[in-house]
Amino acid sequence: MSDRTLEKLEPRVGDTVDSVEGFTVEAGKVAEFAAAVGDDNPVFVDEAAAADRGFDRRPAPPTFTRTSMFPRYRPEGVGRLGIDIGFDIRYELHGEQVYEFARPVFVGDTLSATTTLTDAYEREGRQGGRMTFAVLETEFVDETGGPVVTERQTVIETDGTVSDGQQEPERPERDANPKRGSVSQPSSAGYPVDAPDEVSVGDQPPTVIVEDIAPQDFVRYAGASGDFNPIHYDEQYATALGNPGVFGQGMLTAAHTGHLAADWFGVGAISRFSTRFTARVWPGDTLTVDGEVTDVDGGEVTADVTATRQTGESVLVGEVTADVSGDA
């Protein structure tokens, strides 16, 4: 564990750095990212499909700005989180992620960003031990300085081995020659929602099912996103830290949930997308991503979203807000 105490971190709350520069959104990278997270929405790979949805350029999936973690987009001396908070990557958890969209990210954009440390605090873990929390806010703007998306992430450092704070579920048996997890979705007739009168409280979308997750999925996501923490793809590294094995990136599960949200409401309608990670995802797991509308206020729709493993245990809970008035 690092020697970065809360007393050292608290005085830095409010610090802001230029954290991203020259982040050009390339068509091939958008397609690669969509493939790595199993998102088959044609608007991300087909200009005609994007035009049919009213876009003059191809949009990117909701969590695509995660790819700004690649070093080539970081100014000299700026690390993967934008601000050096001193956390030890071996004992780091991603607790929550929130996106607020002024507009979608589009192919051809060149983005820059600033990152601010907005909060720092400690809590006792459910199994004892200190947990230090840092909240980072990153604001992305385009070439004109116009706002695009704001990310808020909560990063947690534990006292020791990363834990879900509960008894680990028994992991599924792993095939000696595992294949990439496959993503399936029932017929989406009627989606995305295009008007307020098409949605009401209690409505649910077609579920997204991610079957037989394999370590290769974590590797593909690392290569597509720039999230290269070896705890997700190096078995020896992961077990040396006391983990049962490698486990999935939280943002990979968030991307599967973003897939559901974008198919349901349309990527251009999403104004806010929040996720909280409640358990880790293991090789062999099958995830079911679902949602339910909880509020309709004029053209603004709010829905809960969840991702659960085959045992019924939640691995992610979140919320989506979308403007389906047609004015977004």
N, C-alpha and C positions, 0 to 999 in steps of 0.2 A: 504494500500500500504506500502511496505517496505521503510526504510529510506536509502536504498542503492542508493546513487546518482551516476551519471555518473562520477563525479570527483573521487569517491572511486573505481569505477570499472575500469576506464581507466588505472591506473597504474598496474593493474593485467594482462593486455593483454600480452600474452606470457607465463603466468603461465601454467605449465603442472603437472598433477597428474597421478599416477597409479590408474585407475578408475574401471577396471574389472579384475577379476582373477578367475581361475577355472571354466570358462564358458564352460561346457561340453555340446555339442550338442547331445541330446538324440533323438532317433527315435520317441518315444512317444510324445515328446514335439513338434517336427516338425509336426507330424500328427495333434496334438491338435491345433497348430497355424494355419495350413492350413485350418482346419475345421472352426475355429473361424472367418476367413476372407473369407470363402466361396470359397476357391481355390481348385478345384477338379482335378488339374493336377496330374495324377497318379505317376509321378516321385517322389513326396514327400512322398508317402505312400507305394509304391510297388517297391521292389528291381529289379524285372524283367523289369518293365517299365523304371527304371533308367538305367539299363544295356543296354536296347534297344536304349537309347539315348546316349550311349557311356560313362556312368559314372560307376566307380567301387564302388561307394557308393551313397546312396540317398542324393541329394542336399536339401537345405532348400529354402523356398520362399525368394525373394529378400530383404524383409524388416525384416527378422527373427531376426537379431541382436538386434532388439528392446527389445527382451526378456532379454537382459543383465541388464535391469532395476530392475530385482528382487534383493532384498537385499542380497540374498545368494551369488551373484556374485560380490558384492561390498566390497572392503577392508574396514576395520574398519574406521569409520569416514567419509566415502565417500558417498554422497547422490545420489539421483536418476539421476542427470544430470552429475555426475562425479566431477564437480567443483561447489562449493557453490557460486552462483552469487548473492545470497541475494534476489532473486525475490519472491514475494508473490504468491503462487500457485493459490490463488483465482482470481488473475488478470493477469494470465499468458496465453499467446497465443503461439502456435507453428506456426511460419511464413513460414519457408522453411525447406526442408530436401533433402540432396544430398548424394547419395552413389556412390563411385568409387570402382570397384571390380578388385582386382588382380586375383581372382578366386572365384567360388561359395563357400559358407559355406556348409560343408558336415557333415552328421551324423558321430559321432566319433571324430570330432574335439574337442580339448580343447583350448579355446581362452583366450587371455588376451588383455588388451587395455590400452592406455594412452589417456587422454583428455586434450586438450589445449584450453584456451580462446584466440581466434585469433583476435577478434574485439569487440568493444563496442561503441555505438553511440546513439544519440537521434534524434527523429523526432516528428513533430507535427502531431497528428492524423487528419484524414479527418473531424472529427466532433469536433476538438479541443482537448486540453489536451496533455500531454506529453506521448510519447511512448519511452521506453528504450529498445534497442536491444543488445543482446549478441550473438556472434557467437562462437560455440563450435565445435571443430574438434576431433573426436575420431578415433584412428587408432587401428584396431584389427590385431593381429598376432597369428599364430598357435604355437604349442609346439616347433617348430624348430626356431621360430623367423621370419618365413616367412610371408610376408604381405598377408592379406586376403581381407579386405574391410576397407575403410575409410569413416566415416560418417561426414557430416557437417550439423549441425542444427542451425537455427536461432530462438532464443527464445525472445519473446516480453513481457514486462510488461507494462500494461496500467495504467492510473491514477485512473481508477474505474472499473465499470462493464465491463467485456469482451464484445467486440462488433465487428461486421464485418466491422464497419466503414461506415455503410449505413443502410437504412431502412430495418428492418428485414422482410423477406418474410412471408406471412401468412402461418402458419404451417398447414399441413393436419390434418383432423379429425383423432383422435386416437381411434382405436378399444378398447372396454372395456377389451377384452381378446386378446391382440396382439400376433401374432406368430412371430417366428424368420424370419427376412428378407431372401428371397431366392435369390440365384445367378443363372442366366441362361446365356447361351452363344449359339449362332447359330453354326451350323456345322463348324468345324475348318479344313476342308479338305485342304491340302496343307500347313498347319502350324505345327510346326514352320518352319520359313524360314531357309534353310540350305546352300544357295549359293548366291553370288552376282547377278547372272543372273536371280534369281527368284524374285527380288525386284526392283522397280523403284520409282522415285519421284511421289507422289500422291497416292501410294498404301495405302489401309486401311485394318485393320484386322477385323475379326468378333468382334462385340461389346460385352462387358460384361455388363449385366443388373442386378442390385441389387434391388430387388423389396420389397416394403413395409417394410422399415427398422423399427425395433422395439427397445425399450430400452434394451431388452435382448441381442441384438447384441453388445451393448456397454459393457454390463457386461461380456459377453463371451470374448470379446477382452481384457478387463482389466485382466481377469483371465489368458488368454493365453500369454499376453505380459508383464504384470507387471506394466502397466500404470494405477495406482489406484487413479488418481485425481477424487474425489467424484463428481465434477461438471458434470461428464459424466454418473453417475448412481444413484445419490441421489437427487431426485426431490426437497425435502425440502431444501437441501443445495444449489442447483442451483438457485431456486427461491428467496431464502433469499439474494442472491448476486445481484438480479435484473434481472436475466435471465428469459425468458419465461418458461424454463424447462430444462431438461437435453438435451445434444446434443452430437454428435459423436466425437470420437477422430479423429484428423486430420490424424494420422497414420493408422487408420482403412481404411479411404478413399485411402490413399497412397497404402495400401496393396491390395485393389481392383484394383488399377491401375497397381501395380506390377504383379497381376494375368494376366492382359491383355498382359503386356510386355513379361512375361515368356512364355505364350502360343504362342505369335506371333513370337518371335525370338529364344526361347529356353533359359532357365535360365543360361546355361553355356556361352552363347554368350554375355550377357549383361555386358558392361564395365562401363557404367555410367547411373544412374537413378536419376532424380531430380524432385522435386515436390514443388509447392508453393500453399498454402491454401488460397482460395479467399472468402470463405463463410462457414458457419457452416452447418452441416447436422442434420436434425431434425427427430424424430420419425415420421413415415408415409411417408417420402420421398422415391422416387424411383430414383436411380442413373443410368445413362448411361455412361459407360466408353468407349472411342473411341480413335483412333489415326490416324495419317497420316504421311507417309514418306516425309521428307523435303529435304534430301540430301543422295546421295550414292557416296562414294569416295572409289573406289576399293572394298574391302570387308567390309568397315565400313559404317554402315547405321545409320542415325539420323532420329528420328521421334518425332513429337509433340504428347503429350497425354493429354486428357482432361476428366474431370468428371463433368457432369451436372445433375441438378435435373429436375424433371418432368416439371417445369416451363420454362426450357431452361436456367436457371441461372447457371453459372459456379461455382463450389465449389472447383475445383483443376485444375491447369494447370501445365504441366511438359514436360520433354523431356527424351528420351531414346536414348542411343548410344549402338550399338551392332556390334560385329564382326561376320559376317556371311561367312567369307572366308573359314571356316573349320579348321583354324589354332588356334582358341581360345582354 
